[in-house]
Amino acid sequence: MKVVIFAHPKENHTWPVKWALEQAGFEVACWDGLSWAEQQQSSLLWDTQTKQMKVELGSFTVEPGDAIWIRRPGHPTHHPSVVEADKKFAEVEYRSFYHSIAYTLETLPVWCINRFSGARFIHNKAVQLQLAQACGLRIPGTLMSNSPSRIRGFMAGSPDRTIGKGFTPHVWQRENEGGVSVTETFELTPERLPTDEVLTYAPAIYQQMVDKQFDIRMVLMGSRIYSFALLNAKKALDWRQDAGLGNIQLEIVPTPPDVEKGILEFARRANICFGSVDFAVDHDGQWWFLEINEQGQFLWLDQFNPQARTLEKFCAFITAPEGSTQPLEKREGLFPAFSEYIKYYRSLKENQEPLDVAAAVAASPFMSWETQKAG
């Protein structure tokens, strides 16, 4: 078997995982999504004589038993020379073909992490909350809306403080000052609400704030769940603000049995096997589900606490048979630690080997490829 990763070879998680797998003797192939460029071209071929079909991605062929990690492929991209009148057609055709590839993989004897259908389904934040509640997980009171009257009514009737956040991450380039601005969670009060017109500019998520002791980042790998408490002395509303500066402590914590049961049922219904989940823990010790990112960052956990060993665990997970219930700890020793990858990366710098922006990102997996690239 080989591991196929849908991402740029030096994307911030792809490069460390690829390196660790290869150090352990596994074959790894990267495909950065569908494009007109030769290494990103693709073909689906059905042979009516053998009754077999073949998936070709760039220079390699998907084989039975392969593990397909759909990490973060680039957007389907048509040739830049397509004339203006045909661009919309080409965009739709490229997107449709990529969807055909991703969905077809689910019908083959390969393991998709995650299945494209499950990933698209659970990417929806409304679905996440509905499913979490149905699986017995606690969720904060929430409104998703672009209706000014509903938004003001929700805030007026909320017994707790209210936060606001977007549906998706976004990065703005500052043209005059340089640098970037990114979306983040923020506290709202009725006085801080903009005019009704501005409230209709973009829908948003309004949520009752959990009076939390600390945040939890949970990593789901098949039947295994790993939870990490993010201890932030400054008690920032969004822990990412301080994590990016290294101002948190990370502790490995046990997952309450009812929460573990709920998340495993959540994953089963969503048809996913991997993801990063955010919880808030209140002063009574109750865990509140906030959201899941089915391809969320996780290697940064090893930077804050090497005992997390998420790189080794993920490599053990992705090379195990699909549906395996064997503890990942039994095989994680086959793979190098993230600290070893950092040494490898630094040796490249010391030897003055060519490194691009992607290389710097790969050494700092807390930051996203898109954010770093925009900066």
C-alpha angles and dihedrals in degrees: 000000000000132000115240115198121197099213145077107293091241098041110138096263100023096064096051093044093046091048093049093048092049091048087058092050101259123139114239129189125186127206118183096205132274118322141145090253114104097243090052099044118113140197134194113200128186117198109204092193097056095027087229131127129209131210115203118190113184108304099348140063126229109241132197110274095028120138113228115202106193093201111156114321120186120258116274105270130197126208113287091229094065106123118250094250091057100042096093091050092049092048092053093046093049092047092047092049092050090051089050090054094047095046093044091057088064089063095053130082092261131106115244118201093221119002108238092233092053093045093052091046097050095041086080109094093207090055090049094056094042092049094044092053091046089054093054099260120138116246129183120248104275141188124192109191153128092205111111093204093051092046094050091044092051092052094045092051097043114107090202138053115282132228130197129209141161130253094239137020115261136184125208121199112223103225098190103033100032124228126070142275121217135195116261140167114273138179119253132202127183088252092055095052113112124229121297091255093054091049088062094052092086133000114242144182118256115191140176108252117243111227091228137191091200145330128260127214109197125190118206117204111173108292092349125091126191122189128196128189114221106211111199118180091196091054092221114193091234111035090206089073091065098030090062087058093044093248100136136081120221124212128183108236135182117255114237109248094238091052092048091050091049094049094048090051089046090054092047093052092044091049094231131126102190138043149124114251129197123212134171119216115211128210091269090057094251117148116226120199113228107168148315130230108201091206098027126155116272111153091079086071088070090054092056095040120011089198089071088076092188093155092057093042093049092050089050089048097049094047096047122093114276110271094016114161095193111126109260089221088073091065105025090092089070090073134063121252123252089251088063090054090052089054089051092050093049091050089058090054093047091051088049093235113169111276126179132194090280090061093056090048092051090057091053106045093173088076121069124240090236094051094048093044091051090051 
